[in-house]
Amino acid sequence: MSDTFKTSVNNTFDFEIKHSDISNLDAIQTSGSKFHVLKQNKSYKAEIIRSDFNKKLYEVKVNNNTYNINISNDLDILIKEMGFAMGSTKHIDSVKAPMPGLILEINVKINQKVKENDPLFILEAMKMENIITSPCDGIIRSISANKGDAVEKNQLIIEFDA
């Protein structure tokens, strides 16, 4: 893999930055997320406002102008070209029982909005209580089981409108 990064700023401007460009940059960290940068005898105040390392997205303020920056390396580009998106949104429209068991509790109602990792129901299996959480953000479209129901593996329990 090369030491070149492809950078998109505000989804408008694309740049290639080499590792050597970064190491030659004259930047001093002035506080947690603030930096003083000198480039070609010009002074810049830079601040990282928000960062999502997994998606490689950053919001940076430079001299009171805010920029949204996406950074990709060769591997990220190859993964995207192959049709795999890192950090992509999950499109899941249902939750099925992961194992046979007994529904002890249902924590949601039809038309309820849920966030990823919100508890949906409790499934007792092999004398253990398993809290089944939402795999994505969405709205509960239907619930196909009731408290006290015995369910089989892969039986449909909840459907989403994502």
N, C-alpha and C positions, 0 to 999 in steps of 0.2 A: 504494500500500500504506500502511496506517496504521502508527502507531508503537506499537501495542499488541501485547503478547506474551501468549499463553495459557500458563499454567504449571500443571503437574500435580505435586503433591507426594505421594509414596508411592502413586500411583494412586488416591488417596482424595479429596484436596482440590484443587479447581481455582480458580485465581486469574487475573485479568487485571491485567497490570502495564503501565503506560504508561512511555514513555521518560522523561517528566518525573519520574515516581516514582523512577526509577533515578538521575537526575542530582541529585535533591534529597536523596538518601541520604547521610548523613554516615558515610563509611567510609574507614578508613586501612589501607593494606597494611602489616602488621608484619613479614612475611617472605614467602618465595616464594609460598605458597598460603594464608597466614593473614591474617585481617583483624580489625580492631576496628571495630565498627559501633555507632553511636548512633541510636536511633529512639525518638522521643517520650520523651526523657530516660531511656531504658533502655539499658544497655550489653550488647553481645553479642560473644562471641568466635566467629568463624566461620572455618572451614577447608574448602577444596575438597580432598576426599579423592581423588576420581577424576573424570575428565571424558572424555567421548567427544564431541568437537566435531561430528563428522559426523552422529551420531545425535541430537545435542543432549540428551544424558543426563549428569547430574551427580550425584555423591554429595557431600553437604555436611554437615559437622558444625557445629552451632550450640549453644554451651553444653553440650557433651557429648551432645547428641541428634543422631542421624544421619538424614538425609533424602535420599530419591532424588527427583530433580527432572528433569522433562522440560519443555523450553521450545520453544514453537512460535510462528512468526509467521504472517501471513496466507497467504504462499506455501506454507508447510508444510501448512497446513490445506487449502488448495485442492488440492494434490498428493494428499493423503490422500483427500479426497472424490472425486477423479477415479479413484481406484483404484491410484494409483502410490505405492509406499511407498519413501521414501528410506532407504537403509541396510537394506533388508529382507534376510532370509535367502535365500540362493540355493537353489532346489530343482532340482538338476541330477542326473539319474540315469545319465548316460553321457558318455563322451569319445569323439569321433570324430576321425579323422585330418583335420587342417586342410588338408592338401595331399597329393598323391601322393608316396610316398617309400619308404624302407627303414627298418624297425625295427632300430636298432643295439643297443638295450638296453632291458630292461623292469626298472624299479626297485621294483616292488611284487609282492605275492603275493595270492592269493585269501584273503579274511577279514582282511586287514591293515587296520588303522585308519590313515587319512591325514588330514592337516590341509590347509586351503586353502593353496595354493602349494607343497606338497610335490612333488618331481619324480616323475612317473609313468613316463615312457618318453622315449627319445631317438629322434627321427625325422630321418633324413638326407634332405634334399630339395635339389636344385640345388647339390650339393656343400657344403651347410651343415648342421651339426648343430643341431637345434632341440630344446630341452628342453621337453617338454610337461608342465605342472604341473597339479595338482588344482584345479579351479574352486571346490571347497567341501570342508568336513569330511565324512567318511563312511567307510564300510567297503567294500572292494573285493569285489563280488559275483562278477564274472567277468572274465576276460581273453580276448579273442577273437583275439589275434595272438601270434606268437612272435618271439623274436630272429631276425633274418635275413629275416623276411617282407616282401614288397613289398605295400604297401597303396595303395588308391585314396582320393581325396578323399571325405570323409564316411563312410568305412568305420568301422564300430563297432570300437573297440579295447578299452575298459574300461567296465564297468557298476558303478554304486554302489548301496549301500543307504545312503541319506543319513539 
